[in-house]
Amino acid sequence: MTDPIRKTVSVPLPPDEAFRVFTADMSLWWPVETHSLSASSGERPKSVHVDAHEGGHITEVKADGARANWATITKWQPGEKFEFDWYVGRDPSEATCVSVTFLADGADTIVTLIHDGFDRLGAQGAQMAANYNTGWDGVLGERFGGYCRKAAA
């Protein structure tokens, strides 16, 4: 059994703003140069878009204009919680689950990401979890956290 990945970052924004940055500004802070489908072809995507509702998608618009869904949004609670079934580069039936919560901490927000469901991927699940465990450090801690710190300055 693979334990869920849990990552936390404190950002100098109120929860509503941190949620907005995480979702609406994802194309600005996400490391598309290394963490996108386009990157595997040596290209940068045109954008990453988050549909602002349950049942929507997180979508990469590739350099050639083709669209590829990364995830299906399963919970949309602005300023509180954002959950999605994550299957970037895989069939949606192989989705893992990502939950991101936003909790006020004085003038800051504690953003907690939990990534679970790797056991459904069988033998490759443990290796994927290990990759995501280090990957989320850079994506959430460095890129998202750094972008929020600059936005607040």
C-alpha positions in Angstrom: 0.0 0.0 0.0 1.4 3.4 -1.1 0.9 6.2 1.5 -0.6 9.4 0.2 1.8 12.3 -0.6 1.3 15.3 1.6 2.9 18.7 0.9 2.3 22.0 2.6 3.3 25.6 1.8 2.5 28.9 3.5 1.8 31.8 1.2 1.4 35.5 2.0 -2.1 35.7 0.5 -5.6 35.3 1.9 -7.3 32.0 1.0 -9.5 33.4 -1.8 -6.5 34.9 -3.5 -4.3 31.8 -3.0 -7.1 29.7 -4.5 -7.4 32.1 -7.5 -3.7 32.1 -8.1 -3.6 28.3 -7.9 -6.4 27.9 -10.4 -6.8 30.9 -12.7 -3.0 31.7 -12.8 -1.8 28.1 -13.2 -0.5 28.9 -16.6 1.8 31.5 -15.1 3.3 29.5 -12.3 3.2 25.9 -13.4 6.7 24.7 -14.6 5.5 23.9 -18.1 9.0 23.8 -19.4 9.5 20.5 -17.5 6.1 19.4 -16.3 3.8 19.2 -19.4 3.1 16.9 -22.2 4.7 19.5 -24.6 7.9 19.4 -22.6 8.4 15.7 -23.6 8.6 17.0 -27.2 11.0 19.8 -26.3 8.3 22.4 -26.7 6.4 24.8 -24.4 2.6 24.6 -24.3 0.6 27.7 -25.3 -1.2 27.6 -21.9 -2.6 25.5 -19.1 -6.3 26.2 -18.4 -8.5 25.3 -15.4 -12.2 25.2 -15.9 -13.8 26.9 -12.9 -16.4 24.2 -12.0 -16.9 20.6 -10.9 -16.8 18.4 -13.9 -14.4 20.7 -15.7 -10.9 20.0 -16.7 -7.3 21.1 -16.3 -6.2 21.3 -19.9 -2.9 21.9 -21.7 -3.0 23.7 -25.0 0.0 22.3 -26.8 2.3 24.4 -29.1 0.4 23.1 -32.1 -3.0 24.1 -30.6 -4.1 20.6 -29.7 -5.7 20.2 -26.3 -4.9 17.5 -23.8 -6.8 17.1 -20.5 -4.6 16.6 -17.5 -7.4 16.1 -14.9 -11.1 16.2 -14.2 -12.2 18.6 -11.4 -14.2 16.8 -8.8 -14.6 19.5 -6.1 -14.6 23.3 -6.6 -15.0 25.3 -3.4 -13.3 28.7 -4.1 -11.0 29.8 -1.2 -11.4 26.4 0.5 -10.8 23.3 -1.6 -9.9 22.1 -5.1 -9.9 18.4 -5.9 -9.3 16.6 -9.2 -8.7 13.2 -10.7 -5.2 13.5 -12.1 -4.2 11.5 -15.2 -1.9 13.7 -17.3 -0.5 11.6 -20.1 -2.6 8.6 -19.1 -6.2 7.3 -19.6 -8.7 8.9 -17.2 -9.4 5.4 -15.9 -5.9 5.5 -14.4 -6.4 8.7 -12.5 -5.0 9.4 -9.1 -6.6 11.9 -6.7 -5.3 15.3 -5.8 -6.8 17.5 -3.1 -5.7 21.0 -2.4 -7.0 22.9 0.7 -6.6 26.6 1.6 -6.7 27.5 5.3 -6.3 31.0 6.7 -3.4 31.5 9.1 -3.5 35.1 10.1 -2.7 37.1 7.0 -1.3 34.0 5.2 -2.8 30.8 3.9 -1.6 27.3 4.5 -2.0 25.4 1.3 -2.0 21.6 1.7 -1.8 19.2 -1.2 -2.6 15.5 -0.8 -2.0 13.1 -3.7 -3.4 9.6 -3.3 -4.7 6.6 -5.2 -1.4 5.3 -6.6 -2.3 1.7 -5.6 -4.8 1.6 -8.5 -1.8 1.8 -10.9 -0.5 -1.6 -9.9 3.2 -2.3 -10.1 4.1 1.2 -11.5 2.2 3.0 -8.7 5.0 3.0 -6.1 7.5 4.4 -8.6 5.0 7.1 -9.8 4.4 8.0 -6.1 8.1 8.4 -5.5 8.4 10.7 -8.6 5.5 12.8 -7.5 6.7 13.0 -4.0 9.8 15.0 -5.1 8.0 16.6 -8.1 5.4 18.3 -5.9 8.2 19.9 -3.8 9.2 21.9 -6.8 5.7 22.5 -8.2 3.9 23.5 -5.0 6.7 24.7 -2.8 9.0 26.4 -5.2 6.9 27.5 -8.2 3.5 28.1 -6.6 4.9 29.4 -3.3 7.4 31.6 -5.1 4.8 33.0 -7.5 2.5 33.9 -4.5 5.4 35.6 -2.6 6.1 37.7 -5.7 2.4 38.5 -6.2 2.2 39.7 -2.6 5.3 41.9 -2.7 
